[in-house]
């Protein structure tokens, strides 16, 4: 549904920028925006439920790795043009044009230019992320990419650095020492085994940047694309990392490095400089050529000259600088696997969310079931009276008496049928209103408590997990509450009505029915418990799957650059398989329950047949017909109840997961004195 997609998109944007929202106290304004979208969604859902309620009542009367290794460490661009334009556009204007660049193996190339001039676009073009419209890009060897905004994943620090590579303890220790991570890891509760929150929420910007750089160094790649990797570090730490890692005397001294520089202090260490300006590039052999070129931007030359002079004046032995302000590491909270409460009773206890309509609807459906019982008993009495009347009347007055007799009985039966259908329609309308009330109140409570929760909730819970509550779980509540609730209530009451009819004709069947009820009860107790856990497992894995997809899309350029797309896809497949296993277990419990209920239903039919036909001296055709017609529908009714039970169970599990977010603790409110 379009309205639902717009609401989920709005929530995704809201949760992605939750810190900004809380900083400016925009919660209420954005909450109103989501409420408007929710109102539109519920209006369409309410119309569909109304239509279904009426019809149902009358009727029952779902690029590969960028580079491969050939000749290592070589980068060459010949008359290239790069553009972000869509391939469908006929006319393209290249963001970078006539790009000629040859980088010899083992050299350090600096890329400079104004903000927005295209420095990052040049690296994206080499990486293959930005389409090359003309010319040819030659990039051989394995590539490592350090983006300007560091990409970290929701896994341990060690896994973020290894990135699927085998563990080499000696080299690993050298890398984390060179990237100035030892002190940071010592302060984390589990060292490098501390799990990083989504988007690195429990790390400072400098820590994330150094982890991203350590990942690149540990990969032992041939070509390194560094997009301003030292911008988040203080000058002392940045100079130390440049000297021990990036510079010609560091770990990467013999590697091909292309580094975007926004700090002029590093320009004099470059083997070659590339100026990006006006959609084209110029290549200089050293910083002096750049400063002496009258065609280069004057503002850039003045800035570079000042920073180079400042770096020469302040250069000295490295001192231990202050570390970035970092939060203590912590493990992302595991999602709750299940509730200690019984799910259906939890749903019943929160029936206040549904409003008064739900209770009135139950009474109306009970009246409908009573009318159904009266219809069947009325037909039986009518048959008995008609048989006796036929024997007493003569052939002369038979026609007139029969017509009068039939009209009175038919009139009562029609009245019972009309009232029955009317009760079903009214009950369906009341449940539709109740379902809308429940969906609105539950969604509003969830949104209010999530937005009112501390920011730590968004650090410990991946965005995909939160969105799963507002999308998949909320969708189950929206779509299943009305349909499953209405059909379950009707089926239970109508099955009870049929059993009452059978009991009036053959009370001994109640003994067999009581035995089958006990068997069904214990079978349901076992299967519902198993299916409840299976459904929770499926929902939890789905949250992890959505979080993995969200994280993958945000780090796509790094995944392609390091050639770990296949590993990421394999993890997606493992999560998808786990989700399928949960669903398969849920289906198995459903099959088990259906087998028990259908078997017990056939036992009731057999008992009714034996007690009314075999073990009686005198047959009563009307009694046998009514008892057998009611009993024959019991197996189908019980199997249908099984389907409804499991549909209802899915809704209850989703309802509990939504209810959990509607009871989140609120953050402390500051009061003005």
NULUMDO-424248 format. One line per 2 residues: number of its first residue (from 0); their letters; for each residue x, y, z of C-alpha. Coordinates in pm, 1 decimal. Layout:
N
NUM> a> X:Y:Z  ...
This chain:
673
0> xx> 0.0:0.0:0.0  133.2:341.8:-99.6
2> xx> 26.9:507.0:227.4  208.6:238.0:427.6
4> xx> 528.7:281.1:223.5  523.0:657.0:280.1
6> xx> 481.3:606.2:654.7  771.1:358.0:674.6
8> xx> 994.9:590.5:469.7  909.6:879.3:700.2
10> xx> 989.2:666.0:1006.8  1318.3:548.6:854.8
12> xx> 1428.9:908.4:792.8  1314.4:1005.8:1141.7
14> xx> 1508.7:729.9:1319.0  1818.2:789.2:1104.0
16> xx> 1839.3:1150.4:1227.2  1709.6:1094.5:1579.9
18> xx> 1993.9:1287.5:1745.8  1918.9:1598.0:1542.0
20> xx> 1547.9:1558.4:1613.4  1605.6:1540.9:1988.5
22> xx> 1858.0:1824.1:1984.7  1605.3:2063.1:1829.6
24> xx> 1304.2:1912.2:2014.9  1123.6:1826.6:1691.8
26> xx> 963.7:1508.3:1829.0  608.4:1640.1:1847.8
28> xx> 614.6:1808.1:1505.5  750.5:1500.2:1327.6
30> xx> 519.0:1276.9:1527.6  224.8:1471.7:1387.3
32> xx> 358.7:1414.2:1034.8  370.0:1038.8:1094.0
34> xx> 21.4:1051.4:1248.3  -117.9:1213.7:932.8
36> xx> 29.7:938.8:716.5  -101.3:678.0:960.0
38> xx> -450.4:827.1:939.3  -449.4:793.8:561.1
40> xx> -331.2:432.6:588.2  -595.7:342.1:846.0
42> xx> -874.2:504.3:644.4  -804.4:267.6:353.3
44> xx> -768.2:-27.2:590.9  -1099.6:57.6:758.4
46> xx> -1280.4:67.2:422.6  -1136.2:-272.0:329.2
48> xx> -1241.3:-418.7:665.0  -1592.2:-276.8:628.7
50> xx> -1631.1:-431.9:285.3  -1491.1:-763.5:405.3
52> xx> -1715.0:-763.6:710.3  -2032.0:-713.1:507.9
54> xx> -1944.2:-960.5:231.7  -1820.1:-1226.3:473.2
56> xx> -2130.7:-1199.5:687.5  -2368.8:-1234.4:393.8
58> xx> -2165.7:-1512.8:238.0  -2151.3:-1719.1:552.8
60> xx> -2522.6:-1699.9:625.1  384.9:-1053.1:-149.8
62> xx> 2787.4:-476.6:-946.3  3005.6:-745.0:-856.4
64> xx> 3361.7:-692.1:-727.6  3498.5:-379.1:-889.5
66> xx> 3852.1:-486.8:-969.7  4044.5:-809.9:-1008.2
68> xx> 4419.0:-849.1:-977.0  4629.4:-839.0:-1292.3
70> xx> 4940.2:-617.0:-1286.7  4941.8:-496.3:-930.0
72> xx> 4941.5:-134.6:-809.5  4884.8:41.6:-1141.9
74> xx> 4626.1:317.7:-1195.2  4577.7:485.6:-1531.9
76> xx> 4301.0:715.4:-1657.1  4293.9:816.3:-2024.2
78> xx> 4064.9:1097.2:-2141.3  3798.8:987.8:-1897.0
80> xx> 3467.3:1151.7:-1825.9  3264.9:1072.6:-1515.1
82> xx> 2901.1:1149.1:-1445.2  2638.0:1062.9:-1186.0
84> xx> 2361.3:1104.5:-1444.1  2107.3:828.4:-1488.7
86> xx> 2171.9:595.4:-1784.0  1818.2:670.0:-1908.6
88> xx> 1903.5:1036.2:-1967.8  1991.5:1107.4:-2328.4
90> xx> 2204.1:1416.0:-2257.4  2471.0:1383.9:-1992.7
92> xx> 2692.1:1653.6:-1849.7  3008.4:1502.4:-1708.0
94> xx> 3099.0:1610.1:-1357.0  3462.0:1538.6:-1443.1
96> xx> 3583.5:1553.3:-1801.6  3907.1:1497.3:-1994.0
98> xx> 4071.9:1327.4:-1696.5  4425.5:1205.1:-1772.9
100> xx> 4615.9:1055.6:-1483.0  4893.0:798.9:-1460.8
102> xx> 4999.4:681.3:-1115.5  5318.9:481.3:-1102.3
104> xx> 5329.4:185.9:-863.2  5439.9:265.3:-509.4
106> xx> 5382.2:641.7:-533.6  5185.0:872.4:-305.3
108> xx> 4949.2:1104.3:-492.3  4767.4:1390.3:-322.2
110> xx> 4433.6:1520.3:-449.9  4349.0:1882.5:-361.6
112> xx> 4072.0:2124.2:-445.3  3790.6:2330.9:-301.8
114> xx> 3499.0:2174.3:-116.8  3263.9:2021.1:-373.3
116> xx> 3514.5:2041.5:-656.9  3503.0:1664.9:-723.7
118> xx> 3787.1:1511.6:-522.0  3571.7:1230.2:-383.2
120> xx> 3412.3:1187.6:-726.2  3756.6:1121.6:-874.7
122> xx> 3813.1:839.7:-624.6  3463.8:706.5:-695.3
124> xx> 3545.9:701.0:-1065.8  3865.3:503.8:-1004.8
126> xx> 3675.4:271.3:-774.2  3405.9:212.3:-1034.9
128> xx> 3120.0:357.4:-830.5  3085.2:663.7:-1055.0
130> xx> 3009.5:566.9:-1417.2  3279.8:640.0:-1673.3
132> xx> 3104.2:789.9:-1976.9  3408.9:819.3:-2204.1
134> xx> 3768.4:704.1:-2197.5  3918.9:412.4:-2013.0
136> xx> 3996.7:342.7:-1648.6  4273.4:91.3:-1577.2
138> xx> 4306.6:-9.4:-1212.7  4493.6:-332.1:-1147.9
140> xx> 4552.3:-505.8:-821.0  4344.5:-533.0:-507.0
142> xx> 4189.7:-207.4:-387.2  4139.4:-77.9:-33.1
144> xx> 3910.2:219.3:17.4  3885.2:451.5:318.2
146> xx> 3581.0:679.9:274.2  3555.6:1026.3:421.9
148> xx> 3272.5:907.1:645.1  3403.6:586.2:796.8
150> xx> 3204.1:269.1:736.0  3179.7:44.3:1041.1
152> xx> 2951.6:-254.8:1085.0  2742.3:-385.3:1371.4
154> xx> 3000.3:-645.9:1475.1  3314.6:-659.0:1690.6
156> xx> 3608.7:-422.8:1644.4  3825.9:-717.8:1542.4
158> xx> 3580.3:-831.9:1275.7  3558.4:-475.8:1143.9
160> xx> 3935.7:-472.7:1097.7  3978.6:-827.6:966.8
162> xx> 3684.2:-791.0:725.8  3683.4:-1161.5:647.8
164> xx> 4062.7:-1198.1:626.3  4237.4:-1474.1:827.1
166> xx> 4386.1:-1368.5:1158.7  4761.2:-1287.5:1164.9
168> xx> 4824.5:-1187.9:1526.9  5167.7:-1030.9:1474.3
170> xx> 5061.0:-816.4:1180.5  4730.5:-737.6:1353.0
172> xx> 4915.1:-600.5:1657.2  5137.0:-388.2:1432.3
174> xx> 4836.3:-247.5:1249.2  4640.9:-145.0:1559.4
176> xx> 4956.8:6.1:1708.2  5028.7:202.9:1390.2
178> xx> 4669.0:329.3:1376.5  4685.1:440.3:1742.2
180> xx> 4411.6:202.4:1857.9  4582.1:28.1:2151.4
182> xx> 4474.6:278.4:2417.7  4120.7:283.5:2280.6
184> xx> 4091.2:-95.3:2282.5  4222.7:-112.8:2638.7
186> xx> 3941.0:116.2:2751.1  3669.5:-91.7:2586.1
188> xx> 3504.6:-351.2:2814.9  3592.9:-648.5:2592.5
190> xx> 3889.0:-501.1:2406.9  3878.2:-565.3:2034.4
192> xx> 3596.3:-815.3:2094.4  3361.9:-532.0:2193.2
194> xx> 3067.7:-512.5:1958.9  3016.7:-186.5:1772.2
196> xx> 2666.9:-43.8:1764.4  2485.0:42.2:1443.7
198> xx> 2677.6:312.0:1251.4  2939.2:306.4:1528.8
200> xx> 2711.4:484.6:1772.5  2933.6:396.8:2070.4
202> xx> 3254.4:523.4:1904.8  3387.7:869.7:1837.2
204> xx> 3444.3:992.0:1483.5  3820.0:955.6:1522.5
206> xx> 3790.4:598.7:1647.0  3571.5:499.9:1354.3
208> xx> 3813.8:661.7:1109.9  4113.5:480.4:1259.7
210> xx> 3928.4:146.9:1253.3  3845.1:208.3:887.0
212> xx> 4211.5:288.2:815.6  4326.8:-20.2:1009.6
214> xx> 4093.1:-232.8:797.8  4254.9:-96.0:482.1
216> xx> 4607.8:-156.8:609.9  4530.4:-510.8:726.8
218> xx> 4383.9:-602.4:387.7  4737.1:-593.0:234.1
220> xx> 4592.9:-447.0:-85.4  4788.0:-307.8:-380.6
222> xx> 4608.2:23.5:-435.6  4480.7:246.0:-153.8
224> xx> 4217.6:513.1:-212.5  4212.7:740.6:93.0
226> xx> 3939.4:1004.3:103.8  4069.9:1254.5:359.8
228> xx> 4131.0:981.1:621.0  4287.8:1211.3:882.8
230> xx> 4019.6:1479.9:894.2  3857.0:1343.3:1212.6
232> xx> 4184.5:1325.1:1406.3  4365.2:1589.5:1603.5
234> xx> 4691.2:1714.8:1442.1  4925.5:1519.4:1670.4
236> xx> 4752.2:1183.9:1618.3  4704.4:1257.1:1248.1
238> xx> 5072.8:1336.9:1194.3  5174.1:1021.5:1379.2
240> xx> 4946.6:799.7:1170.9  5060.5:963.7:847.8
242> xx> 5422.9:898.6:936.9  5381.9:536.4:1053.5
244> xx> 5110.9:422.4:811.5  5045.9:638.5:504.7
246> xx> 5378.8:809.6:437.0  5664.8:672.0:228.8
248> xx> 5832.9:538.2:545.4  5518.2:378.5:686.8
250> xx> 5336.9:48.0:641.7  5208.4:153.0:300.4
252> xx> 5537.2:300.7:177.3  5563.5:58.2:-115.5
254> xx> 5194.4:68.6:-205.8  5013.1:287.7:-456.4
256> xx> 4825.4:553.6:-257.3  4586.9:821.0:-379.4
258> xx> 4494.0:1047.4:-90.1  4251.4:1338.4:-80.8
260> xx> 4409.2:1616.4:126.7  4223.0:1899.4:291.6
262> xx> 4522.2:1973.0:515.1  4809.3:2151.2:345.5
264> xx> 5059.3:2014.5:597.6  5082.4:1683.3:408.9
266> xx> 5125.4:1825.8:58.8  5504.7:1844.1:72.9
268> xx> 5523.5:1466.0:129.5  5341.1:1384.8:-192.3
270> xx> 5516.2:1239.7:-496.8  5254.3:1400.7:-717.7
272> xx> 4967.5:1645.4:-669.6  4635.9:1646.0:-855.3
274> xx> 4432.2:1967.8:-853.6  4059.4:1919.1:-915.7
276> xx> 3897.4:2243.5:-1030.1  3622.1:2339.6:-1271.3
278> xx> 3536.7:1980.6:-1367.0  3891.3:1894.3:-1480.6
280> xx> 4225.2:1805.5:-1321.9  4582.1:1932.7:-1336.2
282> xx> 4884.6:1730.4:-1230.2  5187.3:1879.2:-1049.0
284> xx> 5510.7:1707.5:-950.0  5533.7:1883.6:-611.1
286> xx> 5373.1:2151.3:-398.4  5612.4:2419.6:-524.7
288> xx> 5482.3:2376.4:-879.9  5126.8:2411.6:-751.1
290> xx> 5207.7:2732.0:-564.3  5395.2:2874.4:-862.3
292> xx> 5123.2:2803.1:-1119.6  4935.2:3128.4:-1192.1
294> xx> 4643.1:2931.7:-1342.7  4564.8:2754.8:-1015.0
296> xx> 4303.5:2920.6:-790.0  4464.0:3202.6:-592.7
298> xx> 4265.0:3129.0:-277.0  4378.8:2767.4:-282.6
300> xx> 4740.9:2871.1:-333.3  4727.5:3111.3:-38.5
302> xx> 4570.8:2850.1:187.7  4819.2:2580.7:85.6
304> xx> 5115.5:2816.9:129.7  5003.2:2917.3:479.6
306> xx> 4948.0:2558.3:593.2  5279.7:2437.8:451.1
308> xx> 5465.2:2716.0:630.8  5278.3:2641.6:954.8
310> xx> 5360.1:2270.8:934.0  5728.5:2345.2:881.2
312> xx> 5735.8:2574.0:1185.4  5553.6:2340.3:1422.8
314> xx> 5707.5:2011.3:1315.0  5886.8:1838.0:1598.9
316> xx> 5900.2:1512.9:1784.8  5569.0:1339.9:1826.4
318> xx> 5406.2:1375.3:2162.5  5122.4:1179.8:2304.4
320> xx> 4818.9:1386.6:2219.1  4478.6:1377.5:2371.2
322> xx> 4249.1:1106.2:2251.9  3904.9:1172.9:2118.1
324> xx> 3618.2:1170.1:2358.8  3484.7:820.7:2328.8
326> xx> 3201.0:638.5:2494.3  3250.5:307.7:2661.9
328> xx> 3212.8:9.8:2434.4  2915.4:-214.9:2480.1
330> xx> 2749.2:-509.2:2318.4  2435.1:-437.0:2116.8
332> xx> 2138.2:-559.0:2314.2  1998.4:-889.7:2198.0
334> xx> 1637.2:-884.6:2091.3  1392.9:-1057.4:2321.4
336> xx> 1325.4:-1412.3:2204.5  989.7:-1446.3:2372.1
338> xx> 769.7:-1334.1:2653.6  715.5:-1493.1:2990.5
340> xx> 347.6:-1413.3:2959.2  98.4:-1627.6:2772.8
342> xx> 49.6:-1445.2:2444.4  -325.3:-1472.6:2398.4
344> xx> -395.0:-1374.4:2759.7  -163.5:-1076.5:2715.0
346> xx> -366.8:-969.4:2413.9  -693.1:-1011.1:2606.1
348> xx> -558.7:-813.7:2902.6  -482.5:-523.1:2670.3
350> xx> -826.3:-528.1:2511.7  -876.5:-173.4:2641.1
352> xx> -674.9:-61.3:2338.1  -959.4:-186.7:2118.8
354> xx> -1227.2:30.1:2277.6  -1580.8:-64.9:2377.5
356> xx> -1667.7:-189.7:2027.3  -1483.1:-520.0:2078.8
358> xx> -1687.6:-622.5:2383.3  -2015.4:-527.4:2217.2
360> xx> -1912.8:-723.2:1905.5  -1855.9:-1035.6:2118.9
362> xx> -2207.2:-1005.5:2260.8  -2354.6:-955.9:1912.3
364> xx> -2172.3:-1262.0:1775.5  -2292.2:-1465.9:2074.8
366> xx> -2648.2:-1364.6:1986.5  -2577.8:-1470.2:1626.1
368> xx> -2458.7:-1813.7:1743.9  -2772.3:-1848.6:1955.2
370> xx> -2987.5:-1763.1:1654.3  -2800.3:-2026.0:1450.2
372> xx> -2881.4:-2287.0:1715.5  -3245.2:-2181.9:1717.8
374> xx> -3262.3:-2211.1:1337.9  -3149.8:-2573.2:1343.4
376> xx> -3373.2:-2664.4:1635.3  -3664.6:-2485.0:1469.4
378> xx> -3620.3:-2692.2:1154.1  -3616.9:-3010.6:1362.6
380> xx> -3933.5:-2913.4:1551.8  -4095.4:-2808.3:1225.9
382> xx> -4017.6:-3150.0:1077.0  -4162.1:-3333.1:1377.9
384> xx> -4477.3:-3123.3:1386.5  -4524.0:-3152.3:1010.4
386> xx> -4499.8:-3530.9:1026.1  -4756.6:-3549.6:1303.4
388> xx> -4980.6:-3298.5:1128.2  -4970.4:-3494.2:801.6
390> xx> -5094.4:-3806.5:976.8  -5391.8:-3629.8:1137.8
392> xx> -5519.8:-3424.5:842.0  -5744.4:-3566.3:572.4
394> xx> -5699.3:-3534.4:202.4  -5985.7:-3277.2:174.1
396> xx> -5847.4:-3010.8:407.1  -5481.0:-3095.3:349.7
398> xx> -5398.6:-2822.6:97.2  -5535.7:-2520.9:284.5
400> xx> -5412.9:-2637.4:623.2  -5068.7:-2723.2:485.8
402> xx> -5025.7:-2379.1:329.8  -5120.1:-2199.8:651.2
404> xx> -4901.7:-2434.3:851.7  -4601.3:-2384.7:621.5
406> xx> -4632.4:-2003.5:611.2  -4613.5:-1970.7:987.4
408> xx> -4308.2:-2193.3:1019.6  -4128.0:-2036.3:722.8
410> xx> -4196.0:-1687.4:857.0  -4029.5:-1766.3:1188.2
412> xx> -3732.0:-1932.2:1013.9  -3684.5:-1634.2:779.8
414> xx> -3698.6:-1396.1:1075.7  -3431.4:-1597.7:1257.0
416> xx> -3211.1:-1596.9:944.1  -3253.2:-1221.3:890.8
418> xx> -3166.8:-1142.9:1252.1  -2868.9:-1379.7:1229.9
420> xx> -2729.0:-1205.0:920.0  -2797.8:-864.1:1075.5
422> xx> -2606.1:-961.7:1390.0  -2310.9:-1081.7:1181.9
424> xx> -2304.7:-757.2:982.5  -2328.8:-542.0:1294.4
426> xx> -2060.8:-749.9:1468.0  -1833.3:-717.3:1165.3
428> xx> -1878.7:-338.9:1157.3  -1808.4:-311.8:1528.9
430> xx> -1492.7:-524.1:1496.5  -1376.6:-310.8:1201.5
432> xx> -1407.2:-0.8:1418.1  -1239.5:-180.5:1706.5
434> xx> -952.4:-289.7:1481.4  -897.2:67.2:1364.2
436> xx> -902.3:190.5:1722.9  -647.8:-74.0:1827.4
438> xx> -414.8:-1.7:1533.8  -426.0:373.4:1593.3
440> xx> -371.3:357.9:1970.0  -95.2:97.2:1950.1
442> xx> 95.3:280.2:1674.9  59.6:614.1:1854.6
444> xx> 182.6:465.5:2182.6  478.6:299.6:2008.3
446> xx> 581.4:617.3:1828.1  541.5:831.9:2139.0
448> xx> 751.4:602.5:2358.5  1019.7:541.1:2095.1
450> xx> 1064.5:913.3:2031.5  1057.3:975.9:2405.9
452> xx> 1321.3:710.9:2480.1  1684.9:796.6:2548.2
454> xx> 1924.7:804.1:2254.5  2085.5:491.7:2401.0
456> xx> 1790.4:292.8:2261.9  1900.2:378.0:1907.6
458> xx> 2262.1:293.4:1994.7  2173.3:-50.1:2131.2
460> xx> 1900.0:-132.9:1876.4  1977.2:-136.9:1501.8
462> xx> 1746.9:76.8:1291.6  1625.6:-232.8:1103.1
464> xx> 1503.1:-383.5:1429.9  1301.4:-73.0:1519.2
466> xx> 1159.4:-41.3:1168.0  1058.1:-408.2:1177.0
468> xx> 827.2:-330.6:1470.4  663.3:-45.3:1277.6
470> xx> 645.5:-232.1:945.5  616.1:-612.9:955.2
472> xx> 482.8:-647.1:1310.9  246.1:-351.4:1280.1
474> xx> 125.3:-483.6:944.7  33.8:-815.9:1108.8
476> xx> -167.6:-630.3:1371.2  -338.7:-414.0:1107.0
478> xx> -427.2:-693.2:866.9  -485.8:-988.4:1101.3
480> xx> -664.7:-825.8:1395.6  -994.4:-779.0:1216.0
482> xx> -1002.4:-1080.7:986.8  -853.8:-1339.1:1225.1
484> xx> -1037.0:-1198.9:1525.8  -1374.6:-1194.4:1354.0
486> xx> -1341.6:-1540.6:1204.1  -1201.3:-1690.9:1524.8
488> xx> -1483.5:-1556.3:1740.5  -1747.6:-1664.2:1491.3
490> xx> -1599.9:-2010.3:1442.1  -1565.2:-2081.1:1814.3
492> xx> -1919.3:-1968.3:1890.4  -2068.7:-2149.0:1591.0
494> xx> -1881.7:-2470.7:1676.9  -2014.4:-2448.8:2031.8
496> xx> -2361.4:-2395.4:1886.0  -2329.7:-2712.0:1677.1
498> xx> -2213.6:-2910.7:1980.0  -2512.0:-2781.3:2176.1
500> xx> -2741.3:-2898.6:1897.0  -2580.6:-3243.6:1901.6
502> xx> -2609.7:-3257.3:2281.2  -2981.9:-3183.8:2267.9
504> xx> -3033.4:-3482.9:2040.6  -2779.3:-3722.0:2194.5
506> xx> -2646.8:-3622.0:2538.6  -2411.2:-3921.2:2549.7
508> xx> -2199.6:-3758.5:2276.7  -2089.1:-3502.0:2535.6
510> xx> -1881.4:-3770.6:2709.8  -1690.5:-3841.8:2388.8
512> xx> -1669.3:-3468.4:2323.1  -1518.2:-3406.5:2667.9
514> xx> -1249.6:-3669.7:2601.2  -1163.2:-3519.4:2262.8
516> xx> -1151.1:-3171.4:2418.2  -888.5:-3292.6:2667.0
518> xx> -679.7:-3443.2:2386.1  -709.0:-3126.8:2178.6
520> xx> -625.3:-2912.3:2482.1  -298.3:-3092.3:2560.0
522> xx> -207.2:-3106.9:2191.8  -271.1:-2735.1:2152.2
524> xx> -75.7:-2658.5:2467.7  228.8:-2834.4:2323.3
526> xx> 201.4:-2702.1:1968.3  110.8:-2344.4:2062.2
528> xx> 413.4:-2319.2:2291.2  642.4:-2447.1:2012.9
530> xx> 481.6:-2230.3:1746.3  500.4:-1926.5:1975.4
532> xx> 878.2:-1967.2:2007.4  912.2:-2038.1:1635.2
534> xx> 721.6:-1721.8:1548.1  934.0:-1513.6:1784.1
536> xx> 1251.2:-1663.6:1636.7  1128.4:-1580.2:1287.5
538> xx> 1055.6:-1219.2:1386.9  1392.6:-1173.2:1558.9
540> xx> 1584.7:-1309.8:1260.1  1380.6:-1087.6:1029.1
542> xx> 1493.8:-785.9:1233.9  1856.8:-893.4:1194.3
544> xx> 1799.6:-947.4:824.0  1658.6:-596.2:778.8
546> xx> 1944.2:-447.8:983.6  2196.1:-634.6:766.5
548> xx> 2034.6:-505.5:445.7  2028.8:-146.8:576.5
550> xx> 2393.0:-166.0:684.3  2498.2:-323.6:354.7
552> xx> 2337.7:-49.4:146.6  2508.2:219.2:355.7
554> xx> 2853.6:56.0:321.0  2814.4:-64.3:-37.3
556> xx> 3114.8:122.5:-179.0  3350.9:-22.7:83.4
558> xx> 3213.3:-373.5:34.5  3275.0:-354.2:-338.5
560> xx> 3618.9:-202.6:-296.9  3738.2:-477.3:-61.3
562> xx> 3579.5:-749.3:-272.6  3366.1:-888.7:10.3
564> xx> 3034.1:-869.3:-172.6  3012.6:-1248.2:-189.4
566> xx> 3073.1:-1281.1:185.5  2802.8:-1022.7:253.4
568> xx> 2561.6:-1207.6:25.4  2644.2:-1534.2:202.3
570> xx> 2557.3:-1377.5:538.1  2231.3:-1252.3:390.3
572> xx> 2156.3:-1606.5:271.3  2232.6:-1748.9:616.2
574> xx> 1995.8:-1501.6:780.1  1730.3:-1572.0:517.1
576> xx> 1771.7:-1947.0:576.8  1736.0:-1895.5:952.4
578> xx> 1420.5:-1693.4:894.0  1286.2:-1972.4:672.2
580> xx> 1368.3:-2232.7:938.4  1160.6:-2039.8:1189.8
582> xx> 870.3:-2024.3:946.0  907.3:-2396.3:863.3
584> xx> 895.0:-2485.8:1232.6  583.1:-2272.7:1265.5
586> xx> 423.9:-2461.1:972.8  516.0:-2798.1:1125.8
588> xx> 338.4:-2712.8:1449.2  36.5:-2606.7:1245.0
590> xx> 29.4:-2943.3:1063.8  54.0:-3128.1:1395.3
592> xx> -235.0:-2929.6:1541.7  -447.1:-2977.9:1232.1
594> xx> -392.3:-3354.4:1247.8  -506.1:-3370.4:1611.7
596> xx> -812.3:-3151.0:1562.6  -927.2:-3329.4:1246.9
598> xx> -884.9:-3671.2:1410.0  -1083.8:-3566.2:1715.5
600> xx> -1350.7:-3415.9:1489.7  -1396.6:-3743.8:1306.0
602> xx> -1419.7:-3923.9:1642.4  -1711.8:-3696.6:1733.0
604> xx> -1883.5:-3778.3:1401.2  -1832.9:-4150.3:1453.5
606> xx> -1962.3:-4134.0:1810.8  -2270.1:-3940.2:1697.5
608> xx> -2340.0:-4198.1:1428.3  -2305.1:-4495.4:1663.0
610> xx> -2508.1:-4344.3:1946.2  -2795.1:-4237.1:1719.3
612> xx> -2809.7:-4527.9:1474.1  -2640.3:-4843.9:1599.4
614> xx> -2707.3:-4840.8:1973.8  -3075.2:-4739.8:1963.2
616> xx> -3387.7:-4952.4:1934.9  -3607.2:-4702.9:1754.6
618> xx> -3487.0:-4456.5:1492.6  -3599.4:-4095.8:1487.7
620> xx> -3527.3:-3962.5:1140.6  -3546.1:-3594.4:1233.1
622> xx> -3320.1:-3640.7:1534.6  -3066.8:-3844.9:1335.5
624> xx> -3068.8:-3595.5:1049.9  -3014.2:-3294.0:1275.4
626> xx> -2743.7:-3465.8:1484.2  -2552.0:-3597.1:1181.5
628> xx> -2575.4:-3271.5:985.8  -2435.9:-3081.8:1284.8
630> xx> -2171.2:-3344.4:1362.5  -2049.7:-3371.2:1002.7
632> xx> -1952.7:-3003.4:1005.7  -1748.5:-3036.0:1327.1
634> xx> -1425.3:-3178.6:1166.4  -1415.7:-2903.4:904.2
636> xx> -1494.9:-2644.4:1169.0  -1213.9:-2768.8:1394.4
638> xx> -960.2:-2772.4:1109.5  -1068.5:-2421.9:1015.6
640> xx> -1031.4:-2320.7:1379.3  -676.6:-2456.4:1365.8
642> xx> -595.4:-2226.3:1073.2  -751.4:-1931.2:1252.2
644> xx> -569.5:-2014.7:1574.3  -229.9:-1997.5:1407.8
646> xx> -318.9:-1681.8:1218.2  -428.1:-1534.0:1548.5
648> xx> -106.7:-1653.7:1710.6  100.6:-1469.8:1449.8
650> xx> -94.6:-1155.4:1524.2  -53.5:-1200.4:1900.5
652> xx> 325.0:-1240.2:1870.4  347.2:-925.1:1660.6
654> xx> 110.0:-753.0:1903.1  338.2:-837.7:2197.0
656> xx> 644.3:-709.4:2011.7  463.3:-383.1:1936.2
658> xx> 337.8:-367.2:2294.3  696.1:-393.2:2418.0
660> xx> 783.3:-71.0:2234.1  471.6:102.3:2367.9
662> xx> 604.0:56.6:2723.2  961.4:178.2:2677.8
664> xx> 1095.3:394.1:2962.8  1103.9:764.8:2886.0
666> xx> 1414.0:979.2:2904.1  1454.5:1221.0:3192.5
668> xx> 1288.5:1553.1:3121.4  1473.4:1866.4:3228.7
670> xx> 1260.8:2124.8:3406.8  1330.8:2493.4:3412.8
672> x> 1366.6:2655.6:3752.2
